[in-house]
Amino acid sequence: MNDTLSYTLDGGIATLAMDDGKVNAMSIPMLTNLHAAFDRAEKDRAVVVLTGKEGLFSAGFDLKVFSQGRGPTIEMLRLGATLAEKILSFPFPVVTGCTGHAYPAGAFLMLSADRRIGCEGAFRIGMNETAIGLTLPAFAVELARHRLTPAYFHRTVTGDMYGPEEAVTAGFLDELVAPGDLEARSREVAEGLLAIDFDAHRGTKEKVRAACLEALRGAIEAELTD
């Protein structure tokens, strides 16, 4: 698709693989490309597998953008928030294959997906904003409230990061596999989801996530409208 994100459609499954050659930062170009890829997958009526590079799903938002002023910062955060909204309400199933480290913006996308597969290893996953001097955006609070277990939701105030096993307990991931098995397991899960009724999936998703989506959209409007 481009030099930061590949798009492969095979048997009704669209695999979106992030690899910017660095740390898969959620920069404005990366987020723009992800939006376009999900729009393409919707037109293809595809189950989506979103994955990263070996050892790294995403290092989170591009921190350099925060020093560029309010305009670029709001643009980046809004792209990230509306991407999470798009995944939460995507009319076809979305699977994330977490290839390693997942810092906040990467974790946000996993909190938005239908099934989250991770791999074992010395990786860190979570929302560390307060630990690095940032306030958690309101849209991210709503994602965390929706998907994390109550105890771990409240630990967002201290910016904790977790290993893969604890990330399952917290609610960032659903299951773990060996790193060498991640691609095959993500594909297996996606193939299983091809068999469900997509209309029923979409209708149920709209009901289950209605409150979260309403709160998320309100947070975007309140905080990220320049």
Residue frames as qw, qx, qy, qz and C-alpha x, y, z in Angstrom:
[[0.000, 0.884, 0.468, 0.000, 0.00, 0.00, 0.00],
 [0.131, 0.935, -0.204, 0.258, 2.85, 2.40, 0.92],
 [0.530, 0.426, -0.604, 0.416, 6.20, 2.41, 2.71],
 [0.198, -0.342, 0.618, -0.680, 4.72, 2.35, 6.24],
 [0.628, 0.091, 0.581, -0.510, 1.73, 0.04, 5.86],
 [0.131, 0.122, -0.855, -0.486, 1.08, -2.95, 3.62],
 [0.681, 0.153, 0.284, -0.657, -2.37, -4.21, 2.61],
 [0.120, 0.174, -0.932, -0.293, -2.86, -7.83, 1.56],
 [0.725, 0.058, 0.173, -0.664, -6.28, -9.25, 0.69],
 [0.259, 0.227, -0.927, -0.148, -6.48, -13.04, 0.70],
 [0.325, -0.281, -0.902, -0.042, -9.61, -15.17, 1.01],
 [0.357, -0.760, -0.421, -0.343, -11.76, -12.42, 2.48],
 [0.627, -0.657, -0.150, 0.391, -9.11, -11.39, 5.05],
 [0.335, 0.849, -0.110, 0.393, -7.30, -8.06, 4.76],
 [0.757, -0.383, -0.176, 0.499, -3.95, -8.07, 6.57],
 [0.111, 0.945, -0.074, 0.300, -2.68, -4.61, 7.48],
 [0.833, -0.219, -0.159, 0.482, 0.98, -4.78, 8.51],
 [0.064, -0.994, 0.078, -0.037, 2.57, -1.67, 10.02],
 [0.801, -0.211, 0.120, 0.547, 6.31, -1.21, 9.46],
 [0.195, 0.981, -0.003, -0.003, 7.75, 2.28, 9.14],
 [0.715, 0.440, -0.326, 0.435, 11.31, 0.97, 9.46],
 [0.042, 0.490, -0.480, 0.726, 11.58, 2.51, 12.91],
 [0.055, 0.029, 0.821, -0.567, 9.19, 2.17, 15.86],
 [0.126, -0.497, -0.787, -0.344, 5.78, 2.25, 14.15],
 [0.017, -0.268, -0.377, 0.886, 4.98, 5.61, 15.70],
 [0.203, 0.699, 0.685, 0.024, 1.38, 6.73, 15.24],
 [0.172, -0.260, 0.159, 0.937, 2.38, 9.78, 13.25],
 [0.479, 0.513, 0.131, -0.700, -0.02, 11.79, 11.12],
 [0.447, 0.402, -0.640, -0.480, 1.06, 9.91, 7.95],
 [0.087, 0.039, -0.992, 0.086, 0.75, 6.48, 9.63],
 [0.292, 0.363, 0.675, -0.573, -2.69, 7.29, 11.02],
 [0.482, 0.507, -0.148, -0.700, -3.83, 8.67, 7.68],
 [0.348, 0.297, -0.833, -0.309, -2.68, 5.47, 5.98],
 [0.057, 0.117, 0.946, -0.297, -4.48, 3.33, 8.55],
 [0.442, 0.443, 0.347, -0.698, -7.72, 5.22, 8.00],
 [0.501, 0.473, -0.443, -0.573, -7.40, 4.65, 4.25],
 [0.195, 0.189, -0.960, -0.065, -6.63, 0.96, 4.75],
 [0.230, 0.264, 0.822, -0.449, -9.71, 0.40, 6.92],
 [0.506, 0.508, 0.057, -0.695, -11.84, 2.24, 4.36],
 [0.412, 0.400, -0.716, -0.398, -10.44, -0.06, 1.68],
 [0.026, 0.017, -0.984, 0.174, -11.12, -3.14, 3.83],
 [0.413, 0.368, 0.542, -0.633, -14.71, -2.03, 4.34],
 [0.558, 0.505, -0.274, -0.599, -15.18, -1.76, 0.57],
 [0.363, 0.308, -0.867, -0.147, -13.63, -5.23, 0.25],
 [0.818, -0.338, -0.074, -0.460, -16.05, -6.54, 2.93],
 [0.666, 0.287, -0.632, 0.273, -13.04, -8.09, 4.61],
 [0.759, -0.624, -0.124, 0.143, -12.23, -9.36, 8.07],
 [0.251, 0.856, -0.332, 0.305, -9.19, -7.32, 9.15],
 [0.842, -0.337, -0.150, 0.393, -5.98, -8.48, 10.78],
 [0.101, 0.939, -0.190, 0.270, -3.93, -5.51, 12.01],
 [0.893, -0.291, -0.042, 0.341, -0.36, -6.33, 12.97],
 [0.091, -0.945, 0.272, 0.157, 3.10, -4.80, 13.37],
 [0.550, 0.601, -0.571, 0.104, 6.74, -5.74, 12.89],
 [0.798, -0.119, -0.541, 0.239, 8.71, -8.33, 14.80],
 [0.491, -0.191, -0.484, 0.699, 9.00, -7.30, 18.44],
 [0.002, -0.261, -0.183, 0.948, 6.94, -4.14, 18.05],
 [0.206, 0.678, 0.702, 0.069, 3.28, -3.37, 17.43],
 [0.174, 0.813, 0.149, 0.536, 3.56, 0.38, 17.95],
 [0.438, -0.044, -0.415, 0.796, 5.53, 2.83, 20.07],
 [0.054, -0.722, -0.543, 0.426, 2.44, 5.01, 20.35],
 [0.264, 0.947, 0.184, -0.021, 1.83, 8.57, 19.24],
 [0.643, 0.408, -0.064, 0.645, 4.75, 10.35, 17.58],
 [0.450, -0.692, -0.307, 0.474, 6.08, 12.40, 20.51],
 [0.363, -0.054, 0.212, 0.906, 7.85, 14.84, 18.18],
 [0.043, -0.584, -0.544, -0.601, 4.47, 16.14, 17.05],
 [0.412, -0.766, -0.457, 0.188, 3.64, 17.36, 20.57],
 [0.420, -0.496, 0.027, 0.760, 6.45, 19.93, 20.25],
 [0.250, 0.225, 0.524, 0.782, 5.08, 21.27, 16.95],
 [0.226, -0.031, 0.071, -0.971, 2.22, 23.21, 18.48],
 [0.518, 0.187, 0.587, -0.593, -1.49, 22.81, 19.07],
 [0.656, 0.440, -0.208, -0.577, -2.54, 22.39, 15.43],
 [0.523, 0.339, -0.772, -0.124, -0.46, 19.31, 14.57],
 [0.079, -0.115, 0.877, -0.459, -1.03, 17.84, 18.05],
 [0.587, 0.244, 0.400, -0.661, -4.81, 18.10, 17.74],
 [0.667, 0.424, -0.412, -0.453, -4.66, 16.67, 14.20],
 [0.330, 0.287, -0.895, 0.081, -2.66, 13.64, 15.35],
 [0.217, 0.034, 0.803, -0.554, -4.83, 12.98, 18.40],
 [0.641, 0.321, 0.156, -0.679, -8.03, 13.40, 16.40],
 [0.610, 0.377, -0.621, -0.316, -6.79, 10.96, 13.74],
 [0.171, 0.170, -0.932, 0.270, -5.96, 8.45, 16.48],
 [0.366, 0.148, 0.622, -0.676, -9.28, 8.91, 18.24],
 [0.687, 0.375, -0.043, -0.621, -11.37, 8.66, 15.08],
 [0.471, 0.326, -0.805, -0.155, -9.39, 5.57, 14.02],
 [0.062, -0.008, 0.899, -0.432, -10.31, 3.93, 17.33],
 [0.536, 0.313, 0.327, -0.713, -13.94, 4.95, 16.69],
 [0.611, 0.410, -0.465, -0.493, -13.75, 3.47, 13.18],
 [0.314, 0.205, -0.925, 0.057, -12.42, 0.14, 14.50],
 [0.248, 0.089, 0.743, -0.616, -14.95, 0.01, 17.35],
 [0.597, 0.442, 0.316, -0.591, -17.80, 0.40, 14.87],
 [0.148, 0.385, -0.746, -0.523, -16.23, -1.39, 11.89],
 [0.798, 0.088, 0.007, -0.596, -18.92, -3.49, 10.17],
 [0.885, 0.190, -0.425, 0.003, -16.65, -6.54, 9.85],
 [0.820, -0.542, -0.042, 0.181, -14.57, -8.31, 12.51],
 [0.271, 0.832, -0.397, 0.277, -11.17, -6.83, 13.42],
 [0.916, -0.301, -0.101, 0.246, -8.31, -8.90, 14.86],
 [0.064, 0.904, -0.408, 0.112, -5.09, -7.41, 16.19],
 [0.936, 0.002, -0.199, 0.292, -1.91, -9.46, 16.18],
 [0.248, -0.943, 0.218, -0.050, 0.29, -7.71, 18.74],
 [0.833, 0.394, -0.290, 0.259, 3.84, -8.47, 17.65],
 [0.588, 0.045, -0.423, 0.688, 5.58, -7.03, 20.71],
 [0.153, -0.287, -0.375, 0.868, 5.64, -3.69, 22.52],
 [0.022, -0.663, -0.574, -0.480, 2.41, -1.66, 22.38],
 [0.173, -0.197, -0.343, 0.902, 2.59, 1.82, 23.87],
 [0.285, 0.394, 0.502, -0.715, -0.52, 3.96, 24.28],
 [0.520, 0.418, -0.195, -0.719, -1.79, 4.69, 20.76],
 [0.389, 0.185, -0.872, -0.233, -1.07, 1.08, 19.80],
 [0.009, 0.170, 0.890, -0.424, -2.85, -0.07, 22.94],
 [0.419, 0.336, 0.214, -0.816, -5.83, 2.14, 22.02],
 [0.544, 0.279, -0.553, -0.567, -6.25, 0.23, 18.76],
 [0.292, 0.004, -0.953, 0.081, -6.21, -3.11, 20.59],
 [0.170, 0.257, 0.661, -0.684, -8.85, -1.82, 23.00],
 [0.490, 0.377, -0.054, -0.784, -11.00, -1.09, 19.93],
 [0.372, 0.249, -0.804, -0.391, -10.64, -4.46, 18.17],
 [0.844, -0.181, -0.158, -0.479, -12.86, -7.53, 18.39],
 [0.964, -0.211, -0.032, 0.156, -10.16, -10.12, 19.07],
 [0.040, 0.895, -0.430, 0.111, -6.63, -9.39, 20.33],
 [0.972, -0.028, -0.097, 0.210, -3.85, -11.97, 19.98],
 [0.109, -0.910, 0.398, -0.044, -0.49, -11.27, 21.60],
 [0.831, 0.271, -0.446, 0.195, 2.84, -13.03, 21.76],
 [0.774, -0.586, -0.076, 0.227, 4.92, -14.09, 24.71],
 [0.639, 0.377, -0.111, 0.661, 8.13, -12.24, 25.44],
 [0.398, -0.425, -0.309, 0.752, 9.76, -9.38, 27.32],
 [0.089, 0.479, 0.401, 0.776, 7.34, -6.81, 25.95],
 [0.012, -0.317, -0.494, 0.809, 5.54, -3.86, 27.53],
 [0.089, -0.491, -0.671, -0.549, 1.91, -3.04, 26.83],
 [0.231, -0.640, -0.600, 0.420, -0.24, -0.29, 28.29],
 [0.086, 0.871, 0.253, 0.411, -1.01, 3.39, 28.69],
 [0.658, -0.269, -0.267, 0.650, 1.95, 5.19, 30.24],
 [0.154, 0.794, 0.189, 0.557, 0.89, 8.81, 29.67],
 [0.436, -0.887, 0.002, -0.151, 1.10, 10.00, 33.27],
 [0.828, -0.355, 0.154, 0.405, 4.52, 8.38, 33.67],
 [0.556, 0.164, 0.271, 0.768, 5.88, 10.56, 30.84],
 [0.091, -0.333, -0.166, 0.924, 4.12, 13.79, 31.82],
 [0.245, -0.137, -0.524, -0.804, 0.99, 13.59, 29.66],
 [0.504, 0.100, 0.518, -0.684, -2.66, 13.63, 30.68],
 [0.285, 0.198, 0.916, 0.199, -4.68, 10.75, 29.29],
 [0.247, -0.049, -0.344, -0.904, -7.03, 12.10, 26.59],
 [0.589, 0.047, 0.425, -0.686, -10.73, 11.76, 27.35],
 [0.802, 0.280, -0.325, -0.415, -11.30, 9.49, 24.36],
 [0.465, 0.312, -0.808, 0.182, -8.63, 7.10, 25.71],
 [0.284, -0.134, 0.682, -0.661, -10.33, 7.11, 29.12],
 [0.765, 0.162, 0.112, -0.613, -13.52, 5.91, 27.43],
 [0.717, 0.347, -0.590, -0.132, -11.68, 3.14, 25.56],
 [0.200, 0.274, -0.834, 0.436, -10.06, 2.00, 28.80],
 [0.486, -0.043, 0.490, -0.722, -13.35, 2.16, 30.71],
 [0.805, 0.237, -0.173, -0.516, -14.99, 0.03, 28.01],
 [0.828, 0.299, -0.472, -0.042, -12.40, -2.74, 27.80],
 [0.283, 0.386, -0.735, 0.480, -10.13, -2.91, 30.85],
 [0.549, -0.459, -0.686, 0.133, -11.06, -4.69, 34.04],
 [0.262, -0.925, -0.186, -0.205, -12.07, -2.20, 36.77],
 [0.672, -0.633, 0.096, 0.373, -8.88, -2.50, 38.83],
 [0.601, 0.002, 0.357, 0.715, -6.66, -1.99, 35.79],
 [0.149, 0.796, 0.365, 0.459, -8.82, 0.85, 34.49],
 [0.372, -0.926, -0.059, -0.006, -8.08, 2.75, 37.68],
 [0.711, -0.398, 0.245, 0.526, -4.36, 2.04, 37.31],
 [0.509, 0.634, 0.264, 0.519, -4.31, 4.24, 34.20],
 [0.178, -0.975, -0.024, -0.130, -3.85, 7.15, 36.61],
 [0.557, -0.685, 0.400, 0.247, -0.34, 5.91, 37.42],
 [0.461, 0.726, -0.424, -0.285, 0.67, 5.07, 33.84],
 [0.641, -0.334, 0.691, 0.014, 1.51, 1.41, 34.48],
 [0.568, 0.460, -0.571, -0.375, 2.82, -0.84, 31.70],
 [0.831, -0.192, 0.451, -0.262, 2.45, -4.63, 31.70],
 [0.138, -0.295, 0.891, 0.316, 4.05, -7.76, 30.36],
 [0.420, -0.014, -0.656, -0.627, 1.95, -9.84, 27.96],
 [0.334, -0.290, -0.889, 0.121, 0.55, -12.18, 30.62],
 [0.055, -0.452, -0.520, 0.723, -0.66, -9.33, 32.81],
 [0.216, 0.189, -0.293, -0.912, -1.94, -7.50, 29.70],
 [0.372, -0.242, -0.823, -0.354, -4.36, -10.41, 29.23],
 [0.279, -0.459, -0.722, 0.435, -5.53, -10.06, 32.84],
 [0.020, -0.364, -0.144, 0.920, -5.91, -6.30, 32.41],
 [0.512, 0.639, 0.512, -0.261, -7.95, -6.59, 29.21],
 [0.141, 0.704, -0.403, -0.568, -5.53, -5.37, 26.53],
 [0.286, 0.305, -0.844, -0.337, -5.22, -8.88, 25.04],
 [0.862, -0.106, -0.022, -0.495, -7.41, -11.96, 24.81],
 [0.979, -0.112, 0.142, 0.093, -4.77, -14.66, 24.42],
 [0.105, -0.792, 0.557, 0.227, -1.04, -15.29, 23.99],
 [0.966, 0.243, 0.043, 0.078, 0.94, -17.52, 21.68],
 [0.677, -0.319, 0.285, 0.599, 4.63, -18.08, 20.99],
 [0.087, 0.686, -0.204, -0.693, 6.06, -15.33, 18.75],
 [0.038, -0.219, 0.817, 0.532, 6.55, -17.77, 15.88],
 [0.093, 0.400, 0.910, 0.060, 2.88, -18.76, 16.04],
 [0.127, 0.508, 0.313, -0.793, 1.35, -15.27, 16.07],
 [0.280, 0.291, -0.456, -0.793, 0.81, -14.89, 12.33],
 [0.284, -0.106, -0.911, -0.278, -0.77, -18.33, 11.97],
 [0.088, -0.438, -0.785, 0.428, -2.98, -17.91, 15.04],
 [0.182, 0.447, 0.101, -0.870, -4.16, -14.46, 13.92],
 [0.338, 0.161, -0.645, -0.666, -5.04, -15.91, 10.54],
 [0.218, -0.219, -0.951, 0.021, -6.82, -18.86, 12.18],
 [0.048, 0.482, 0.577, -0.657, -8.94, -16.54, 14.31],
 [0.265, 0.401, -0.193, -0.855, -9.76, -14.37, 11.29],
 [0.295, 0.027, -0.839, -0.456, -10.76, -17.41, 9.25],
 [0.105, -0.367, -0.880, 0.283, -13.11, -18.47, 12.03],
 [0.126, 0.519, 0.318, -0.784, -14.71, -15.03, 12.00],
 [0.195, 0.151, -0.589, -0.770, -15.40, -15.32, 8.27],
 [0.205, -0.262, -0.929, -0.165, -18.11, -17.83, 9.19],
 [0.027, 0.473, 0.619, -0.626, -20.21, -15.50, 11.36],
 [0.228, 0.760, 0.555, 0.248, -23.16, -13.52, 10.01],
 [0.368, 0.113, -0.043, 0.922, -21.77, -10.06, 9.27],
 [0.270, -0.574, -0.281, -0.720, -25.15, -8.31, 9.53],
 [0.724, -0.601, -0.337, -0.036, -25.71, -9.83, 12.97],
 [0.674, -0.133, -0.196, 0.700, -22.14, -8.96, 13.92],
 [0.150, 0.349, 0.071, 0.922, -22.61, -5.34, 12.94],
 [0.462, -0.617, -0.312, -0.556, -25.98, -5.03, 14.68],
 [0.782, -0.497, -0.324, 0.191, -24.72, -6.62, 17.89],
 [0.563, 0.028, -0.134, 0.815, -21.56, -4.52, 17.87],
 [0.060, -0.521, -0.151, -0.838, -23.67, -1.37, 17.57],
 [0.640, -0.641, -0.269, -0.327, -25.71, -2.35, 20.64],
 [0.823, -0.329, -0.252, 0.389, -22.83, -3.62, 22.78],
 [0.530, -0.049, -0.030, 0.846, -20.67, -0.56, 22.07],
 [0.024, 0.800, 0.414, 0.433, -23.36, 2.11, 21.86],
 [0.439, -0.883, -0.119, 0.114, -22.54, 3.74, 25.21],
 [0.647, -0.369, 0.252, 0.619, -18.80, 3.64, 24.58],
 [0.415, 0.371, 0.449, 0.700, -19.16, 5.10, 21.09],
 [0.107, -0.896, -0.335, -0.270, -21.43, 7.88, 22.33],
 [0.536, -0.795, 0.037, 0.283, -18.95, 8.78, 25.07],
 [0.649, -0.108, 0.365, 0.658, -16.00, 8.49, 22.69],
 [0.291, 0.605, 0.425, 0.608, -17.60, 10.79, 20.12],
 [0.276, -0.933, -0.208, -0.097, -18.47, 13.28, 22.83],
 [0.640, -0.590, 0.165, 0.463, -14.87, 13.24, 24.07],
 [0.551, 0.195, 0.410, 0.700, -13.55, 13.84, 20.56],
 [0.073, 0.799, 0.373, 0.466, -15.91, 16.77, 20.08],
 [0.443, -0.888, -0.118, 0.044, -15.09, 18.26, 23.48],
 [0.606, -0.625, 0.279, 0.405, -11.29, 17.91, 23.46],
 [0.541, -0.132, 0.581, 0.593, -10.14, 17.51, 19.89],
 [0.357, 0.776, 0.452, 0.257, -12.06, 20.10, 17.91],
 [0.436, -0.204, 0.003, 0.876, -9.79, 23.02, 17.06]]
